[in-house]
Amino acid sequence: MRIIGGEARGRRLFAPEGDETRPTSDKVREALFNIIRGDVWGAHVLDLFAGSGALGLEAISRGAESAVFCDVSKKAVAAVKRNIELMRCADRTRVVQGDWRSAVAGRYSLVFIDPPYRLTEVYAQAADALISGGHLTGDALIVMERAADKPIKGLDERFEIIDERKYRDTALTFVRIKQTEKGGGDA
Protein backbone atom coordinates (compact mmCIF):
# COMPACT_ATOMS: atom_id res chain seq x y z
CA MET A 1 0.00 0.00 0.00
CA ARG A 2 1.36 3.38 -1.01
CA ILE A 3 0.42 7.00 -1.68
CA ILE A 4 -0.67 7.22 -5.32
CA GLY A 5 -0.26 10.93 -6.10
CA GLY A 6 0.73 14.36 -4.87
CA GLU A 7 3.73 15.46 -2.82
CA ALA A 8 4.12 12.09 -1.04
CA ARG A 9 3.62 9.98 -4.18
CA GLY A 10 5.17 6.53 -3.88
CA ARG A 11 5.53 6.65 -0.09
CA ARG A 12 4.71 3.27 1.42
CA LEU A 13 2.14 3.13 4.19
CA PHE A 14 1.84 0.78 7.13
CA ALA A 15 -1.37 -1.21 7.52
CA PRO A 16 -2.76 -2.19 10.91
CA GLU A 17 -1.69 -5.63 12.08
CA GLY A 18 -4.29 -8.39 11.94
CA ASP A 19 -7.41 -8.67 9.84
CA GLU A 20 -9.65 -6.10 11.56
CA THR A 21 -9.32 -3.66 8.66
CA ARG A 22 -9.78 -3.94 4.91
CA PRO A 23 -7.49 -1.43 3.18
CA THR A 24 -8.73 0.27 0.03
CA SER A 25 -6.66 -1.14 -2.82
CA ASP A 26 -4.24 1.14 -4.65
CA LYS A 27 -6.27 0.66 -7.85
CA VAL A 28 -9.58 1.72 -6.24
CA ARG A 29 -7.88 4.62 -4.43
CA GLU A 30 -6.33 5.85 -7.67
CA ALA A 31 -9.71 5.70 -9.44
CA LEU A 32 -11.38 7.45 -6.50
CA PHE A 33 -8.93 10.34 -6.46
CA ASN A 34 -9.15 10.76 -10.22
CA ILE A 35 -12.91 11.17 -9.81
CA ILE A 36 -12.78 13.63 -6.88
CA ARG A 37 -9.66 15.60 -7.86
CA GLY A 38 -11.60 18.89 -7.94
CA ASP A 39 -12.79 18.41 -4.35
CA VAL A 40 -9.43 17.67 -2.71
CA TRP A 41 -7.31 20.83 -2.89
CA GLY A 42 -7.84 22.90 0.28
CA ALA A 43 -10.37 20.39 1.69
CA HIS A 44 -11.00 19.73 5.35
CA VAL A 45 -11.20 15.94 5.43
CA LEU A 46 -12.85 13.49 7.80
CA ASP A 47 -11.69 9.88 7.40
CA LEU A 48 -14.11 7.70 9.40
CA PHE A 49 -13.12 4.08 9.98
CA ALA A 50 -9.63 5.19 8.94
CA GLY A 51 -7.79 1.86 9.10
CA SER A 52 -4.32 2.80 7.85
CA GLY A 53 -5.44 6.36 7.10
CA ALA A 54 -4.68 5.86 3.39
CA LEU A 55 -7.70 7.85 2.14
CA GLY A 56 -7.13 10.90 4.32
CA LEU A 57 -3.36 10.78 3.79
CA GLU A 58 -3.84 10.55 0.03
CA ALA A 59 -5.97 13.70 0.29
CA ILE A 60 -3.26 15.45 2.35
CA SER A 61 -0.64 14.46 -0.24
CA ARG A 62 -2.84 15.98 -2.95
CA GLY A 63 -3.32 19.32 -1.21
CA ALA A 64 -6.06 18.93 1.40
CA GLU A 65 -5.76 21.54 4.14
CA SER A 66 -6.38 19.18 7.06
CA ALA A 67 -7.59 15.71 7.97
CA VAL A 68 -9.17 14.07 10.99
CA PHE A 69 -8.82 10.29 11.25
CA CYS A 70 -11.07 8.12 13.40
CA ASP A 71 -10.95 4.43 14.18
CA VAL A 72 -12.01 2.37 17.17
CA SER A 73 -9.10 -0.07 16.78
CA LYS A 74 -5.91 0.62 18.74
CA LYS A 75 -3.91 -1.11 16.01
CA ALA A 76 -5.47 1.07 13.32
CA VAL A 77 -4.82 4.25 15.29
CA ALA A 78 -1.19 3.20 15.80
CA ALA A 79 -0.83 2.61 12.04
CA VAL A 80 -2.41 6.00 11.23
CA LYS A 81 -0.07 7.78 13.65
CA ARG A 82 2.94 5.98 12.19
CA ASN A 83 1.87 6.93 8.66
CA ILE A 84 1.33 10.56 9.66
CA GLU A 85 4.82 10.60 11.12
CA LEU A 86 6.26 9.13 7.90
CA MET A 87 4.51 11.79 5.83
CA ARG A 88 5.51 14.57 8.23
CA CYS A 89 2.02 16.04 8.27
CA ALA A 90 1.17 16.03 12.00
CA ASP A 91 0.53 19.79 11.88
CA ARG A 92 -2.41 19.22 9.49
CA THR A 93 -3.90 16.10 11.09
CA ARG A 94 -5.72 14.88 14.16
CA VAL A 95 -6.33 11.26 15.19
CA VAL A 96 -9.29 10.15 17.27
CA GLN A 97 -9.45 6.68 18.77
CA GLY A 98 -13.04 5.75 19.43
CA ASP A 99 -16.44 5.26 17.93
CA TRP A 100 -17.08 7.21 14.71
CA ARG A 101 -19.42 9.58 16.58
CA SER A 102 -16.44 10.88 18.63
CA ALA A 103 -14.86 12.39 15.49
CA VAL A 104 -17.96 14.10 14.16
CA ALA A 105 -16.97 17.56 15.35
CA GLY A 106 -15.67 20.36 13.20
CA ARG A 107 -16.63 21.29 9.67
CA TYR A 108 -15.70 19.17 6.67
CA SER A 109 -15.78 19.54 2.91
CA LEU A 110 -14.69 15.97 2.12
CA VAL A 111 -15.73 12.90 4.13
CA PHE A 112 -14.72 9.27 3.64
CA ILE A 113 -16.99 6.68 5.24
CA ASP A 114 -15.43 3.25 4.87
CA PRO A 115 -16.73 1.00 7.68
CA PRO A 116 -16.43 -2.76 7.87
CA TYR A 117 -18.85 -3.92 5.18
CA ARG A 118 -21.11 -5.65 7.73
CA LEU A 119 -22.04 -2.24 9.25
CA THR A 120 -24.48 -1.28 6.49
CA GLU A 121 -26.59 1.05 8.65
CA VAL A 122 -23.67 3.32 9.54
CA TYR A 123 -23.59 5.17 6.18
CA ALA A 124 -26.97 6.82 6.71
CA GLN A 125 -26.35 7.32 10.44
CA ALA A 126 -23.05 9.11 9.84
CA ALA A 127 -24.45 11.26 7.01
CA ASP A 128 -27.39 12.25 9.23
CA ALA A 129 -25.11 13.12 12.18
CA LEU A 130 -22.86 15.20 9.93
CA ILE A 131 -25.64 17.26 8.34
CA SER A 132 -27.81 17.55 11.47
CA GLY A 133 -24.85 18.79 13.50
CA GLY A 134 -23.83 21.36 10.88
CA HIS A 135 -20.52 19.58 10.25
CA LEU A 136 -20.66 19.74 6.44
CA THR A 137 -19.86 22.70 4.25
CA GLY A 138 -22.56 23.48 1.68
CA ASP A 139 -20.61 21.84 -1.14
CA ALA A 140 -19.32 18.87 0.89
CA LEU A 141 -18.68 15.56 -0.82
CA ILE A 142 -19.18 12.30 1.06
CA VAL A 143 -17.52 9.20 -0.38
CA MET A 144 -18.90 5.90 0.88
CA GLU A 145 -16.92 2.73 0.19
CA ARG A 146 -19.01 -0.44 0.40
CA ALA A 147 -19.41 -3.99 -0.78
CA ALA A 148 -20.59 -3.90 -4.40
CA ASP A 149 -23.56 -6.16 -3.64
CA LYS A 150 -24.83 -4.04 -0.71
CA PRO A 151 -26.42 -0.74 -1.80
CA ILE A 152 -26.55 2.27 0.51
CA LYS A 153 -29.85 2.30 2.37
CA GLY A 154 -31.53 4.88 4.54
CA LEU A 155 -30.12 8.14 3.14
CA ASP A 156 -32.86 10.70 3.55
CA GLU A 157 -34.10 13.39 1.18
CA ARG A 158 -31.41 15.89 2.27
CA PHE A 159 -28.83 13.93 0.27
CA GLU A 160 -28.43 12.93 -3.33
CA ILE A 161 -26.27 10.17 -4.74
CA ILE A 162 -24.42 11.86 -7.59
CA ASP A 163 -22.37 8.90 -8.82
CA GLU A 164 -21.62 5.25 -8.11
CA ARG A 165 -18.72 3.17 -9.40
CA LYS A 166 -17.99 -0.54 -9.02
CA TYR A 167 -14.58 -2.18 -8.94
CA ARG A 168 -15.05 -5.95 -8.65
CA ASP A 169 -16.37 -6.50 -5.10
CA THR A 170 -15.95 -2.85 -4.01
CA ALA A 171 -18.26 0.05 -4.82
CA LEU A 172 -17.88 3.78 -4.28
CA THR A 173 -20.95 5.94 -3.71
CA PHE A 174 -20.58 9.72 -4.03
CA VAL A 175 -23.09 11.81 -2.07
CA ARG A 176 -23.74 15.54 -1.80
CA ILE A 177 -26.23 17.68 0.07
CA LYS A 178 -29.21 18.47 -2.16
CA GLN A 179 -29.28 22.07 -3.43
CA THR A 180 -32.38 22.90 -1.36
CA GLU A 181 -30.45 21.98 1.83
CA LYS A 182 -27.46 24.22 1.05
CA GLY A 183 -29.13 27.54 1.72
CA GLY A 184 -28.04 28.13 5.32
CA GLY A 185 -24.45 26.92 5.35
CA ASP A 186 -21.30 28.61 4.14
CA ALA A 187 -19.43 26.89 1.37
C-alpha positions as CSV (number, residue, x, y, z in Angstrom):
1,M,0.0,0.0,0.0
2,R,1.4,3.4,-1.0
3,I,0.4,7.0,-1.7
4,I,-0.7,7.2,-5.3
5,G,-0.3,10.9,-6.1
6,G,0.7,14.4,-4.9
7,E,3.7,15.5,-2.8
8,A,4.1,12.1,-1.0
9,R,3.6,10.0,-4.2
10,G,5.2,6.5,-3.9
11,R,5.5,6.6,-0.1
12,R,4.7,3.3,1.4
13,L,2.1,3.1,4.2
14,F,1.8,0.8,7.1
15,A,-1.4,-1.2,7.5
16,P,-2.8,-2.2,10.9
17,E,-1.7,-5.6,12.1
18,G,-4.3,-8.4,11.9
19,D,-7.4,-8.7,9.8
20,E,-9.7,-6.1,11.6
21,T,-9.3,-3.7,8.7
22,R,-9.8,-3.9,4.9
23,P,-7.5,-1.4,3.2
24,T,-8.7,0.3,0.0
25,S,-6.7,-1.1,-2.8
26,D,-4.2,1.1,-4.7
27,K,-6.3,0.7,-7.9
28,V,-9.6,1.7,-6.2
29,R,-7.9,4.6,-4.4
30,E,-6.3,5.9,-7.7
31,A,-9.7,5.7,-9.4
32,L,-11.4,7.4,-6.5
33,F,-8.9,10.3,-6.5
34,N,-9.1,10.8,-10.2
35,I,-12.9,11.2,-9.8
36,I,-12.8,13.6,-6.9
37,R,-9.7,15.6,-7.9
38,G,-11.6,18.9,-7.9
39,D,-12.8,18.4,-4.4
40,V,-9.4,17.7,-2.7
41,W,-7.3,20.8,-2.9
42,G,-7.8,22.9,0.3
43,A,-10.4,20.4,1.7
44,H,-11.0,19.7,5.4
45,V,-11.2,15.9,5.4
46,L,-12.8,13.5,7.8
47,D,-11.7,9.9,7.4
48,L,-14.1,7.7,9.4
49,F,-13.1,4.1,10.0
50,A,-9.6,5.2,8.9
51,G,-7.8,1.9,9.1
52,S,-4.3,2.8,7.8
53,G,-5.4,6.4,7.1
54,A,-4.7,5.9,3.4
55,L,-7.7,7.8,2.1
56,G,-7.1,10.9,4.3
57,L,-3.4,10.8,3.8
58,E,-3.8,10.5,0.0
59,A,-6.0,13.7,0.3
60,I,-3.3,15.5,2.3
61,S,-0.6,14.5,-0.2
62,R,-2.8,16.0,-2.9
63,G,-3.3,19.3,-1.2
64,A,-6.1,18.9,1.4
65,E,-5.8,21.5,4.1
66,S,-6.4,19.2,7.1
67,A,-7.6,15.7,8.0
68,V,-9.2,14.1,11.0
69,F,-8.8,10.3,11.3
70,C,-11.1,8.1,13.4
71,D,-10.9,4.4,14.2
72,V,-12.0,2.4,17.2
73,S,-9.1,-0.1,16.8
74,K,-5.9,0.6,18.7
75,K,-3.9,-1.1,16.0
76,A,-5.5,1.1,13.3
77,V,-4.8,4.3,15.3
78,A,-1.2,3.2,15.8
79,A,-0.8,2.6,12.0
80,V,-2.4,6.0,11.2
81,K,-0.1,7.8,13.6
82,R,2.9,6.0,12.2
83,N,1.9,6.9,8.7
84,I,1.3,10.6,9.7
85,E,4.8,10.6,11.1
86,L,6.3,9.1,7.9
87,M,4.5,11.8,5.8
88,R,5.5,14.6,8.2
89,C,2.0,16.0,8.3
90,A,1.2,16.0,12.0
91,D,0.5,19.8,11.9
92,R,-2.4,19.2,9.5
93,T,-3.9,16.1,11.1
94,R,-5.7,14.9,14.2
95,V,-6.3,11.3,15.2
96,V,-9.3,10.1,17.3
97,Q,-9.4,6.7,18.8
98,G,-13.0,5.8,19.4
99,D,-16.4,5.3,17.9
100,W,-17.1,7.2,14.7
101,R,-19.4,9.6,16.6
102,S,-16.4,10.9,18.6
103,A,-14.9,12.4,15.5
104,V,-18.0,14.1,14.2
105,A,-17.0,17.6,15.3
106,G,-15.7,20.4,13.2
107,R,-16.6,21.3,9.7
108,Y,-15.7,19.2,6.7
109,S,-15.8,19.5,2.9
110,L,-14.7,16.0,2.1
111,V,-15.7,12.9,4.1
112,F,-14.7,9.3,3.6
113,I,-17.0,6.7,5.2
114,D,-15.4,3.2,4.9
115,P,-16.7,1.0,7.7
116,P,-16.4,-2.8,7.9
117,Y,-18.9,-3.9,5.2
118,R,-21.1,-5.6,7.7
119,L,-22.0,-2.2,9.2
120,T,-24.5,-1.3,6.5
121,E,-26.6,1.0,8.7
122,V,-23.7,3.3,9.5
123,Y,-23.6,5.2,6.2
124,A,-27.0,6.8,6.7
125,Q,-26.4,7.3,10.4
126,A,-23.0,9.1,9.8
127,A,-24.4,11.3,7.0
128,D,-27.4,12.3,9.2
129,A,-25.1,13.1,12.2
130,L,-22.9,15.2,9.9
131,I,-25.6,17.3,8.3
132,S,-27.8,17.5,11.5
133,G,-24.8,18.8,13.5
134,G,-23.8,21.4,10.9
135,H,-20.5,19.6,10.3
136,L,-20.7,19.7,6.4
137,T,-19.9,22.7,4.2
138,G,-22.6,23.5,1.7
139,D,-20.6,21.8,-1.1
140,A,-19.3,18.9,0.9
141,L,-18.7,15.6,-0.8
142,I,-19.2,12.3,1.1
143,V,-17.5,9.2,-0.4
144,M,-18.9,5.9,0.9
145,E,-16.9,2.7,0.2
146,R,-19.0,-0.4,0.4
147,A,-19.4,-4.0,-0.8
148,A,-20.6,-3.9,-4.4
149,D,-23.6,-6.2,-3.6
150,K,-24.8,-4.0,-0.7
151,P,-26.4,-0.7,-1.8
152,I,-26.5,2.3,0.5
153,K,-29.9,2.3,2.4
154,G,-31.5,4.9,4.5
155,L,-30.1,8.1,3.1
156,D,-32.9,10.7,3.6
157,E,-34.1,13.4,1.2
158,R,-31.4,15.9,2.3
159,F,-28.8,13.9,0.3
160,E,-28.4,12.9,-3.3
161,I,-26.3,10.2,-4.7
162,I,-24.4,11.9,-7.6
163,D,-22.4,8.9,-8.8
164,E,-21.6,5.2,-8.1
165,R,-18.7,3.2,-9.4
166,K,-18.0,-0.5,-9.0
167,Y,-14.6,-2.2,-8.9
168,R,-15.1,-5.9,-8.6
169,D,-16.4,-6.5,-5.1
170,T,-15.9,-2.8,-4.0
171,A,-18.3,0.1,-4.8
172,L,-17.9,3.8,-4.3
173,T,-20.9,5.9,-3.7
174,F,-20.6,9.7,-4.0
175,V,-23.1,11.8,-2.1
176,R,-23.7,15.5,-1.8
177,I,-26.2,17.7,0.1
178,K,-29.2,18.5,-2.2
179,Q,-29.3,22.1,-3.4
180,T,-32.4,22.9,-1.4
181,E,-30.5,22.0,1.8
182,K,-27.5,24.2,1.0
183,G,-29.1,27.5,1.7
184,G,-28.0,28.1,5.3
185,G,-24.4,26.9,5.3
186,D,-21.3,28.6,4.1
187,A,-19.4,26.9,1.4
